[in-house]
Amino acid sequence: MTHAALRPPLAAAVLSLVLAAVPGAGLRAQTPTPPAATAYAAPQAPVVDGRLDDAVWADAPALDGFVQREPAEGRPASERTEVRVAYDDEALYVAAWLWDRAPDGIVLGQTLRDASLTDADAFLVILDTYRDRQNGFVFATTPAGIEYDGQVVNEGQGGTGNNRRQQTASAGGFNLNWDGAWQVATSTDGEGWYAEMRIPFSTLRYGRGGDQTWGVNFERRIRRNNEQSVWAPIPRQFDLYRVSLAGSLELRAPARRRISVTPYALADAFKDYTVADPEADLGGQVGVDAKIGLNQSLTLDLTVNTDFAQAEVDDQQVNLTRFSLFFPEKRAFFLENAGTFSVGEAQSAELFFSRRIGLDQGVEVPIRAGARLTGRAGGFQIGVLDIQTGSTEAPDPETGLATTLARAENFAVVRAFRELGNRTRLGGIAVSRVDTDDPDDHNLTFGVDGRLGLGESLTLDGWAATTRTSEPDGGEAPESDDGGEYGFGLTGDYTTRDWEVSAGYREIGDALNPEVGFLNRRDYRFASVRVLRHVRTPATSWFREFRPHVTWRQFWSLDGFMESYLLHIDNHFAFENGAFFQLPGLNFTGEGLDEPFEIHDGVVIPAGTYHNVEWSFRANTNTSAPLSATGGWTLGGFYSGTQFAPNVTVDYRWSDTFAAALRFDWFDVRLDEGDFTTAVVGLTASYSFTPRLYVRANLQYNDDTENLGANFRLGWLDTAGTGLFIVYNDTDHLGRFRRTGVPAGPLQRQFVIKYTKRFDVLR
């Protein structure tokens, strides 16, 4: 099936679609006046045990009046909720009474640090400590008593062009991987459940000490009702991260410097079976991280001999495109305050991407030392990062001789931006990579970005960048004929209770080369438009809303050749219990090849333009149930033939201690040039003895490589993500030598024991 390709619009025309759809976008929405509270100065610190029977809580004023954000915006919460806040010279204390008339219906969730709050009852706190109405710290827990924390930037909207979809990657609006030092305890009885938190001032960042006002909001989630209620009212199109709508909290915070030191010791055994005469490589390593509070706003992080032994493994992916896949950062040192360094388009054109440091083609490169300075100075949010890596050698698979995989290099980033209120900001970034042994070998990236908030509904984003790369002889590489070392992007996002409208335009030159960033393609123009309508059905108790929508996006090369397009027409059906399915899910697609493309071993698609129609379908059951499923398929035209790509994930949870997920992705591709099938199967399982002691396994099999990867991890956590970690990694080849050229058997095995402990030197 074919249809005419869509024509490229001008950038102004694309953005005008947003403005045309929002005649009143510049007007501020009428929202209730946020509530205000004063924290109680506690003469004695409460015992954090979740029982809430300390005298402090009897004297502290109660904060109530919670109203729903979902499903019935503005109505009182279905269950009574009450919060009290106190403080002393050391910490902020939060207590929550979460009464429930049906305690048997409380959903515990999984007992695992930072486990998802989507499928459990939960209590959340957000603190806008600078009162800038854009950023904040989140602390949350469930009836299982887990620690859940993260950092919010840009009110959770992420990097430029990320619209309102929440992210947890480096360019995202919510950094779940930030781990603070704090305490929480919960308890339950026949009247509900209760939560008690202790958040040290040393964990937070704020202005000068003394009397001050912070932004604050609280949220309660009742999963059986799929209900979210808040203390300070928030329209349903936003969420708790909308700190500009938060209430206020008056308190007195101490002015003091904070210094903590976190040393680690590691022992490991590694064996590479791909080389001749493999031998076990036994080793050990020690290192240290330090966190120095220069003042209440600026923090200096130092690292020596950085190690990432407890980092999670990457999920296996099948790539049937011509472009690079994106694998998110999972290493804690780079994830803290990652939003500060985010500029560009998430997962497609990021000017700084930390996975370029310390990793080279999947091989770990030693990080000798590094420093990061983040915080506020002179009204600016600043971030400075400098990392020095060592060289890496590995034996050549054929000759056995040592081969240099990566040279010793220095990586540096300088980032600054100023927030101007109502989601508006302006900033810049500079990134460099320099060969330590040959400074003439270098790469530089420069960028600027900005965001403009108009009223409560309309947000405009933009960014621009250029790069400079040295020639092998030390000179600067000349620009391409059309001056192609450039890139820029413009987006607009309009969000109300009933409508989501977004549009964007992006252009990447043929020579843009951010070597410490991420580009999945070059030499293109890109435009997109998305319109979605929320249609609520309050008269139907078991059904929540319809979401009809249309999405169009298209890529062209800079000379006007159509590279790909998608016109997606769909409707989502959302049920009150969280179940979901989509229909019709029609995709009108196009791919333009200016040269042949080898999509699979021996299957080469000729140059040409291919137009197709496909049907996509996705659905999930109630994911808070002990057994749930999520899956779907893509079926229809694909280049010169067809593809059928079903996928399914089955999740099982027993009480709050055991959870397992089985994932299956299948690709059946039939083309005029040849047929092939491939699949990825993954199994993850975890068992939590307590909120801080767990075991976890991750098994993945890739039918294309015929490799089975296994990762087993035991974690015995202390504060702020430190503790004891025991990790075992194993990769085995299960294929036939005739097809893969690799003998069946083990490829690599590794066993790691690591212990790390945080010491507060000054707080």
Buried (B, 14 or more C-beta within 10 A) or exposed (E): EEEEBBEBBEBEEBBBBBBEBBEEBEEEEEEEEBBEBEBBBBEEBBEBBBBBEBEBBEEBEEBBBBBBBBBBBEEBBBBBBBBBBBBBEEBBBBBBBBEBEEBEEBBBBBBBBBBBBEBBBBBBBBBBBBBBBBBBBBBBBBBBBBBBBBBBBBBBBBBBBBBBEBBBBBBBBBBBBBBBBBBBBBBBEEEBBBBBBBBBBBBBBBBEBEEBEBBBBBBBBBBBBBBBBBBBBBBBBBBBBBBBBBBBBEBEBBEBEBBBBBBBBBBBBBBBBBBEEBEEEEEEBEBBBBBBBBBBBBBBBBBBBBBBBBBBBBEBEBEBEBBEEBBBBBBBBBBBBBBBBBBBBBBBBBBBBBBBBBBBEEEBBBBBBBBBBBBBEEEEBBBBBBBBBBBBEBBEEEEEEEEEEBBBBBBBBBBBBBBBEBBBBBBBBBBBBBBBEBEEBBBBBBBBBBBBBBBBBBBBBBBBBBBBBBEEEEEEBEBBEEEBBBBBBBBBBBBBEEBBBBBBBBBBBBBBBBBBBBBBBBBBBBBBBBBBBBEBEEEEEEBBBBBEBEBBBBBBBBEEBBBBBBBBBBBBBBBBBBBBBBEEBBBBBBBBBEEEBEBBEEBEBEEEBBBBBBEBBBBBBBBBBEEBBBBBBBBBBBBBBBBBBBBBBBBBBEEBBBBBBBBBBBBBBBBEBBEBEBBBBBBBBBBBEEBBBBBBBBBBBBBBBBBBBBBBBBBBBBBBBBBBBBBBBBBBBBBEEEEBEBEEEBBBBBBBBBBBBBEBEEB
